[in-house]
Every structure is written in structure tokens, then in C-alpha cells.
Amino acid sequence: MAGLIGDAGVGRGRVAVMLGEPGIGKTRLAEAAETMARHSGFDVAWGRCSSADMPSYWPWRQALTKLLGETDLLDLGRFASQPELFAAVAEAIEARTRAHAVLVIFEDAHWADPGSLALLEFLAGVVAGQRLMLLITARDEAVSLPTSAGVRRLPLPGLDRRATAALVQHIVGVEASLDYIADVYWRTGGNPFFTAEVARL
């Protein structure tokens, strides 16, 4: 991740997709990426999708409000077509990257509306030459994610047995037996969130 952020910081735009089941640590890793990026002088904006009904382009309204201070760019009535809207958004973000490198974190893309995904695909295709990184998180389920050349897929596996043991012992505060750790690993598959919850129980 540090390498991708570094590339974006010097004008080699990057797109990365973190894929994994719920609780695997996608948000935690995205937060770590935000910290790294801010330390490198990036502006960071989140666009969060939700399982609840959202207005069209909701995650982009969040991100653009943070980056540009307004969301009128997403008013379809201002443009003759969707491609014109997308071009206007891309130009506004590119102008922003001339002043500061930008990291946009697009979270839970599996819940995004079709327009937001189409805009994401468009922007992923024009990051080259910009100080821009798009970091997308999504579950391992069918969703239309960017397929442009250079998009990095980052599948997140569960913890191995050794890491599971370290997390369990951190949670319970005492030395856990090998049988107990094996049972937790079997029940959770190394999913960090579920491992922590089972250990607490």
C-alpha cells in the first residue's frame, strides 16, 4: 500500500481494490492507508456506501464535498449527458491534484448505486499522470468494479493460525491453550473481527 501511495504522490495515479468478507479488516486497512497518505501530504476524502437506500451518487457527494466544498457537479440537470457530468467531475478532481495529492477511499462498493459505480469506472480510467489514488473496498461478491489496466486487486485472506493465536492471547490476556486456539481458528476461519468476538465471549 505504501508503494501505491508513493506512486500517486509523484504523479503516477493508482487504483487499488481491497476485496474480502465482512470483518476481514478492509476498513481498518483503509484507515491505515489514510494515515500514511496524510503523513505524505495528501488530501483524503471518503465516500461511504450503505445498504440503506441512498440518493444517486451519494458516496461521490460525500467525497466531493470534502475535496471541493460543493456537490453541484453531480446535478444531472447541469449537463447534457452523463459523460459530460463525469468529465466535469474528473476535471475538478484533476485541478485539485495540482495543489495537493489526493486519496479517495470508496468504501463498501458492493452497495453503491449504478451511477456511482459508473463514475468510479470512469475516474479509474483517467488517473494516469495525476497525483491521485482511488482505494476501493468491497466484499467478495459480484459487483461492477473498475477493470481499467493497472487496477490492483488486493484480496484479503483471514489470519493464519499464528496470527490468530496472537490476537486471541491479546484479547483474553492469558496464555491460551493450543486446543482453544485451534477451536477459535476453526470457528472463525481467521476472520479478525469474528476471532476477536469469539475470544471475548
Stockholm file with secondary structure:
# STOCKHOLM 1.0

chainA/1-201         MAGLIGDAGVGRGRVAVMLGEPGIGKTRLAEAAETMARHSGFDVAWGRCSSADMPSYWPWRQALTKLLGETDLLDLGRFASQPELFAAVAEAIEARTRAHAVLVIFEDAHWADPGSLALLEFLAGVVAGQRLMLLITARDEAVSLPTSAGVRRLPLPGLDRRATAALVQHIVGVEASLDYIADVYWRTGGNPFFTAEVARL
#=GR chainA/1-201 SS CHHHHHHHHTTCCEEEEEECCTTSSHHHHHHHHHHHHHHTTCEEEEEECCSSCCCTTHHHHHHHHHHHSCCGGGCGGGSSSHHHHHHHHHHHHHHHHHHSCEEEEEECGGGCCHHHHHHHHHHHTTCTTSSEEEEEEECSSCCCCCCCTTCEEEECCCCCHHHHHHHHHHHHSSCCCHHHHHHHHHHHTTCHHHHHHHHHC
#=GC SS_cons         CHHHHHHHHTTCCEEEEEECCTTSSHHHHHHHHHHHHHHTTCEEEEEECCSSCCCTTHHHHHHHHHHHSCCGGGCGGGSSSHHHHHHHHHHHHHHHHHHSCEEEEEECGGGCCHHHHHHHHHHHTTCTTSSEEEEEEECSSCCCCCCCTTCEEEECCCCCHHHHHHHHHHHHSSCCCHHHHHHHHHHHTTCHHHHHHHHHC
//
